[in-house]
Amino acid sequence: MSSSELKRQVIIAGAGPIGLTAALALRHKGIPATILEAEREGRPRPGSRAIYLHNATLQHLEDIHPGLGFTLARHGIVWPLKRSLFRGKEVYVKKYPTPDPSVLPPFTSLPQDEAERHMYQACLDAGVEFVWNTPVKEVQSSEQGVKVITETGDVWQADYVVAADGAHSVVRKTAGLKLEGPRHKDTFIVVDVKEDPENPLPLERIFHYQHPAIGERNVLYVPFAGHWRIDLQLLSGDDPEEFGSTEGVKKWLPKVIDKKYAERITWVSTYQFYQVVADSFTDAHRRILLTGEAAHLFAPFGARGMNSGVPDAVIAVRGIAEALQAADPETAKKAILAAAEERKIAAEHNRKGAGIALDHLQGDSPFMNMKRELAASLVPILPQLGRWLDEGPYGPKFGPPELTTKY
């Protein structure tokens, strides 16, 4: 292609859910959207990954593409019950009302690849341009715009670039931006199992503190459309390979769920997580905006990944739209910087919340162990302590300060 054919107003790096969100937000504002994706169209996307979409996320998606939020809600599930147990004894239970199909539910639970499928179709309907098999090699920003150099040697020109290319973001690295923060040593095993439609389990989310059947390790069960996720927190000194290999999972899984599910495993992942946030969400020339895992990585407690990446993309596009309409370059820069700083504040808030959740969960903290044991013993007298035990693994529920709702 000629150089004139490779010019775009806005280029998005990455066709995951955050890149798809950015594209839909651009089209909602009447701005052309082009996504460069390293992998091929229809590439396999293993595992459930981000399965829990908050109401606010559904609302964002509904706002930028009417009908999408309700589509995702309809294809996911809202479990009617959640429970928490401490060493096998129930300490908290909450029932959810039957969702009203005319309003978006408080959440929906479905595998990420299914959410992406509906988002991709929405992008096609909205006229988003996809360029597959096009890994980004480097970005070069200047006062005039951004050069996006691909592994094939093509050089794309854009006024603005949205980085949605994930944890190993090439855009972030070559723009000179860095992730900062700690990596935690705690190891978790995540297992997806396919539900038995002939004899399904009761539809409820269950969290076990110190499950008595598996050496008092923490275990979380989350149903999502057609499947269950079982999340096991290993203890200090556990061998991740022993617990995280497929054969290892088949040994411990029957201790915590019906043994038939050991033959219904569809995905196993072992992870240690980062608590990192980019030093800046935009480059020095205010031409690039980081979103999603290109901008931050959190512990998974509280479902802060996709649920923070979606507003990253929406606010990034708001800044770009304002910059494109700005009367002068300085006003344009201010619009980009405002969007970047807003989402950096949100990311730092989410990192703090995930850290609080981790502190609540860690089994080797004597002080927190004492607090949990005391709370569990007092639940019959002070039921509100059961709610504290239930909500603790997810961190604070309130949102970050100074978030806009402007589209």
N, C-alpha and C positions, 0 to 999 in steps of 0.2 A: 504494500500500500504506500501511496505517496504521503509526504509529511502533512499535507493539507487534510488527508483522510484520517489522520491520527490526532486531530485536535478536538478537544471536548471542553465544555465548561467545567464539569465536575466528573472526576473519576473516583470510583470506589474500589479499593483493593480488598477482595474477599467476598465470596458468595455464601457465607454462612448466614445465620439468622440476623446478625447485626448489620452485615452488608446489605441484606435484603431489606431490612428495615430502613436503612439510609436511602436506598433506591426508592422505596415507596414514599418516604417523606419528601424526597425531591420531586417526584411526579405529582404528589399532592399539591405542591406549590407551583406546578407548571414548569419545572426545571428539568431538562433532559438528564437522564441517569445512565451511566455506563459502568458496568462491573467487569473488572479483570479478575479472573479466577485461575489459580495455578493448576487445578485439577480438571479432569474432563467432565463434560455434562453427564449427569446420572451416576457420578462416582459413588461408590459404596460409603455409607456413613454408619459404622458399627456402633452398637450400644445405645442405651437410652439417653445418656448425657443429660442435658437440661430438661427435666420432665415437669417442672412445677412452674406455672405461669401465674403470677399475681394478678389480681383484678386491675391494678394500675397498668400493667403491661398489656393486658387485653384491651384496656381503654385506649392506650397509645396507638395500638395497631388498628383499632376500630376508627379512631380519629383520622389516621392518615390514609386508610383504605376502607371505607364503610363496608361492613359485612365480614371483614376478616376476623375481628375479635370474636364475633359470634360463631364463626366457622370453627375456630380453634376450640372454643368452649364446647361446642356441640360434639366434636370428635374426641374430646378428653373426658375425664370423669371428675366428679366432686364426691369425695368419700363422705358418707353421712356421719362418721364417728371417728374420733381419735382418742387414743388412750396412752397413758404412760404408766410404767410399772417400775418398782424399785425392788431388786432382788426377788422378782416373781410376784410381788404384791402390788395390786393396782393402787395408784396414788392420785390419778386424775382421769377423768373422762369428760368428753364434750361431744354433744350431738349437733350436727349442722342441719338446718331446715332444708327441705327439698327445694332445689333451685327453681326460680321463676324463669322460664325460658325467654321471657320478654326483656330481661335485664341481664347484664353480664354477671357471672357468678363471682364469689370471693376469690376463686382460683380455679384452674383446671389442670389436670395431670395427664400428659400424653408424651410419647417419645419425641425427642427433638427432631428426628428425621421426618416424622409426620407433620410436625409444625412447619418445618422447612418446605415440605412439599406444597402445603397450602400457601405459604408465603411466596414461593417461587411462581406458582400459578397466578397469584395476585400481581406479581411483577410483570409477567407476560401480558396479562390483561391491561396493565397500566402503560405498556410500551417501553419497559426497561430493556436496554441493550446489554446482552451478555457476550463476553469474549472469553471462551474456555481455553484450557491448555496454555495459559499465558502467565507463567510465574513472573512476578516482579523481581528484578535484580537490584534495582537502585532507584531512589528518588533524589532529585536535585531541585531545591526550592530557591527562588530568587524573588526580588521585588515584583517581577512581572508575572510569575506563575510557577508551575512545577513541571519538570521533565520526569516522566516515568519511563525508565529503561527496563525492558523485559529481558528474560533469559534468551529469547530468540534474536535479540539485537534491535528490535523495534524501539522507537523513541516516541512516546505519546506526550502531548502537550495538554495541560489543563490549567484552568484558573485556580482550582482547588482540588485537593485530594482528601478523601476520607479513608483512614486506615482502619480496616475491619479484617485484617489478615492474621488475627489470632495471637497466641502467646509468644510465638517465635517471629513476630512481625518484622518483615524486611523493611517496611516503610518506617517503622519506629527506629530501627537500628541505623538505617542509612540517613535518616533525618537528624541523627545525633541526639536522640532522646533516649533516656534510660529508665528502667524499672528500679525502684528503690524499696527496700524492706526486707524482712526476714523470711527464711524458709523454715518451716516447722518439721520436726523429726517424727511426729506422730504418723503412723501408717494406717490406712483404711483400705478395706477390701469392699468393692461394690460388685454385686452379683445381680444380673437380670435373669428372671425365670419366667417362662411362659405359663400363663394361668391355664388350669384345666377347665374348659368350659362346661364339662359334664358334672363336675363337682367342685365349684369354685370356693375359695376361702371367703369368709365374711369381709365385706368391703370396709376396711378401717385402717387408718394409719396408727402404728404401734411403735412406741419407743421403750426399750428395755434398758434401764440402768443396771449394769452388772448382772446380766442374764445368768441365772444359776446353772443352766445346762451347758454353758460354754465358758467355764472358768471365770465368771463374773466380768466378762467383756461386754461393752455396750453394743446393742444391736438395734437397728432401725429398720422397720418394714414400711414401705410406701407403695401402695397400689397405683398403677397407671394403666392406661387403656390396653387391656389384653394381657397385662404382665404384672409382676411384682418386682420391686427392687429391695434387696436385703443389703444393708450397709453394716459391716462389722468393724469396730474400732479395735485394733490390736493393742496389746499391752507392751510396755517397755520390755525389751528382751525377746519378744516374739520374732520368729523368722518369717518375713513376708512371703518367701517362696513356699514355705510349708503351708501357709494358710491361703495364699493367693493363686497357686497353680490350679488348673481345672481339677486335677485329682485331689489336691488338698481341700478344695471347696467341697467336693463330694463327700469328704470325710466329716467335715463339721456342719455342713448345711442341714442334714437330717436331725441334728440335735436341736435346731431352732425352728424348723418348719417341717411339714409333712415330707416324709422321705421320697415321695414320688417326684418332688421338685428337683432332686439331685439329677434326675434324668431329663429335666426340662430347662437346663441352663442355656441361655442364649448369648451371654456376654459376661466376662469377668475382667475387672480392672483393679489394679493396685496403685495407690497413689499416696504421695506425700505432697503437701500443698505449700504454695507461696502465699505471703501476705504482702503483695507489692503493688505500688502505684507509680505511674510515670512521673518523672520530675517536672514535666510540663506536658499538657495535652495538645500543645501546638508548637510549631517550629518558630524560629526567630523571625521569619518573614510573614508569619500568620497566613500561610497558604495550606497547611496540613493540619488535620484534626484527628486525634486518636480516639478510637471507640472500642468498647468491649474488651476482650482479653489483650488486644494490642495496647490498651491503656492501663489495665489493672488485672491482677489475679488474686482471688480471695479463697479462703476456706469455703467449702460448699454449704455450710450450715446457714439456713435462712434463704437459700436459693438466690444468692446475690449475683450470680454470673449473668445469665441472659436477662434477668430482670433489671439489672443495672445497665447492661449493654444497650437495650432497646431505648431507654431515655437518652443515653449517650448519643445515639445516632439521631434521634429526633432533635435534640438541642443543637448538635453539630450542624444539621441542615438548617435549622432556624438561623444560626449564625452566618452560614454561607449565603442564604437567601438575603439577609440584611446586607451582607458585604457586597453582593452583586448589584444591589440597588443603591449602594452608598454614593454620595455626591463626590467624595474624594478618597484617596488611598488611606488616609489616617482614620477616617470614619469606618472604612471597611476593616482595617486592622482591629479597631476597637470592638467591632461586632464579633470577630473570630475569637479574640482574646476573652471576651465576656462569656461566650459559650464554653470555651476551654476551661476557664476558671470555675464556672458553675459546676461542671462535671468533675473537676478535680476535687472540689469540696465534697461532692457526693461520694466520690471514691474513697476519700480519707474517712468519711463517716462510716461507709460500709466496711472498710478495713478494721476500724475500731470495733464495730458491732460483731464482726466475725471473730475478732480476738477475744471479746467477752464470752462469746459462745464457746470458743475453744477452752478457755479457762474453766468454764462450767463443766465441760465434758471430761477433761483430763483426769485419768484415774490415778495418777501418781502425785497429785497435789493434796497433802494432808489437810490443809485448811479447807479446801473445797470439799474434800471427802466428808469432813466433819459437818459442814453446812448441809450437804445433801442428806446425810444420815439423820441429822437432827430434823430437817424439814420433813423427811419421809415419816419419821416417828410421830410428828405432831399433826400430820394431815387430818386424823380423825377429829382433832380439836380445832385446828385452823385450816379449813379446806383451801384457803387461798394459797397456802404453801404448795399444794398440789399443782396449782396453775404455774407457780414459779418453777417447779421441777419440769413441767411440760414445756414451757416456753424458753427455758434457759438455753437449751442446745441451739437455739436459732438466733440468740442475741436480741437487742432492742428492736421493738416493732415500729417505733416512730421513724419518720424519714429524715433525710438530711435537711439542713436549713437552707432557706432562700432558693428553693426550687421554683422555676417558672412553670406555668402551664400554657404558655403562648405557643401557638403552632404557626 
